Amino acid sequence: MGLNMDDLILKMSGISKSFAGLQALDNAQFELRRGEVHALIGENGAGKSTLMKILLGIYRRDSGEIIYDGKAVNYTSPIAALRAGISMIHQEISLVPEMDVAENVWMGREEHYLTAKLFINLKKRYTATADLLKQMNIKLDVYKKIKDLSIAQMQLAELVRAVSYNPSVIIMDEPTSALSDSEIEVLFTVVRDLAKKGVSIIFISHKLEEIFSICDRVTILRDGHWIKTTNCSEVTKSDLINLIVGRKVDVLFDKEETAPGEVIFEVQNLSREGVCQNINFKVRQGEVLGFCGLMGAGRTEILRAIFGIDKKTSGTLLLNGKPIFINTPKDAVRQGIGMVTEDRLRLGVIQPFTVIENTTISVFGSICNKIGIFLQKNELNVFKPITTNLSVKYKSPHVLIGQLSGGNQQKVVIGRWLLTEPQVLFLDEPTRGIDVGSKDEIYRLIDTLAKQGMAIVLVSSELPELLSLCDRIAVVAGGELVFECSRKEATQELLMSHAFIG
C-alpha cells in the first residue's frame, strides 16, 4: 500500500485474530489518510467488524501493529480509543430509549454542564445540542425521547453524538441502512464537511453505489484476509463484487417469468387512523408483490397493521376467499401468515437466545412430547434441515445468535418463519445490511418459495431489488397505494415519479 506516513492518520498491519480456533482475521491490513473517506467492505463475516473492534480495544489482537497519529497504540477499551480521537457509529442503535436526544448526545460528559452548585445546566445542554444540530443541518427535536424517534432519526442522533466528541477518526458502520434518500444526502453533506476539516472517515457499507458517491478509496476484506485497496475511481461495481465474494455474482437476480395461481390473500379498505388509509391489494399463489415508496410513506405500517402488530381502524382480510380476523401476530401465524420485520436486531433475532433457539422457537410446541416435555432430539431434527437448506453458517447450534454475521442472522429469522409453513409471507427490507453474496442467496430463496406456491409481499427501499424479484410492484405514498404495475411495465423512473408525486 506504501503511502508516506505523514499522509496517514492510521496504519494497521499484520492483524490476526482467532476465536476458539476459528480464524477471523489473518494478516489483515488497513490504512487511512488524513481527511479521506475510506470504504471498508466485504461480505458479512469477512472480518470488517472484528478489525474495527480490535482498533477500538473491544478485542485484543493476536498479532500485528496499529500506528495511530504516528504512535504505536494498543487501546484496551472503546473509551480509551474515544479519548484518543476515534469515534464509532454502530449499526446497532446504542442510545438510551428513555433519555431525550440532548441527554444521549452528552451522556457521560455531564461535568461540562454543571452549575456552581453541581446541578446540570439543562438550558446550556439543550442549547449546545441545538447548535450542533444546526451546524450539521440535521432536524431533530432535542427534547424528544429516543424511544419516540424513528429508526432513521435514531441513526442521525448517533451521528450527532459521534461528531460531538470532535474526533480525528469516525468509523461509520452501515450509517445509511435506515435513512431515506434525503436523509442520506444530509449525512453525505456532513461527511464531506468533516473530511474537508481533516476528519478521517472509515465508511462500512454494503451499498456499493454509496461507496462510489462518497468515498475516496476502498479496502476489500474476504474471509479475514486483506484483498485489495484502491481508489474508487479506478474500479467498477462489477469489479468490487468480484473482489468481495471471490466469484461472479449478478447484481440483479434474473427471475424467470411465471404465471401466478389463484388469489390467496386479499386486503380490502384497510385503514389505520393517521397512518394509512383505503389500502386494497391482492396477492396470488406463487406471486411476489413488491411495495416501494419513500421512507415514511407507510409501507411498513401497512404490513404491521395487517399482521396485528398495530391495531387497524378498519378493513377486511381474506385468505383463500374467506374472511379472517387478525388482532395480534399470534392470530396471523395461526392463519398461515408470517412476517420478517425490517428491524432485524430489535424485532427479529432474540439476542439472549442461541442460533437453534432463535430458529425453532416458532414451532416450540411441536418439539415437545404429548405431555409437554421438551425433546432436544426433536429440536435438532427440526433445526438441521431448515438451516442446511438456507445455507446458514454457524460454528455450533448453541452459540448466541449475535455471533453470526448479519446475513446468517437474517437467514435464521426467515427459517423461523418457514418452519410455520405460511401460505403468505411478508418480507420487510429482507436484505438491509446484508452483503452482496448473502443478498444473492436470499434472492434465490425468495424465488424458490414463490415457485413452491407461497404468496410473498416484499417491501424494499432498493428499486433494482424490486424490479428483479417482483411480478407486480405497488407504490405507497402518504399512507396510500397510489400506483401499481407489472414487472414488464416497471422502471425506476416510473415508480419514483409516482412515489414523489404521491
Secondary structure, DSSP 8 states (H G I E B T S, - for coil): ----GGGEEEEEEEEEEEETTEEEEEEEEEEEETT-EEEEE-STTSSHHHHHHHHHTSS--SEEEEEETTEE---SSHHHHHHHTEEEE-SS--S-TTSBHHHHHTTT-GGGGB-TTS-B-HHHHHHHHHHHHHHHT----TTSBGGGS-HHHHHHHHHHHHHHT--SEEEEESTTTT--HHHHHHHHHHHHHHHHTT-EEEEE-S-HHHHHHH-SEEEEEETTEEEEEEEGGG--HHHHHHHHHSS---SS---------SEEEEEEEEEETTTEEEEEEEEETT-EEEEE--TTSSHHHHHHHHHTSS--SEEEEEETTEEE--SSHHHHHHTTEEEE-S-IIIIIS-TTSBHHHHHHGGGHHHHB-TTS-B-HHHHHHHHHHHHHHTT---S-TTSBGGGS-HHHHHHHHHHHHHTT--SEEEEESTTTT--HHHHHHHHHHHHHHHHTT-EEEEE-S-HHHHHHH-SEEEEEETTEEEEEEETTT--HHHHHHHHHH-
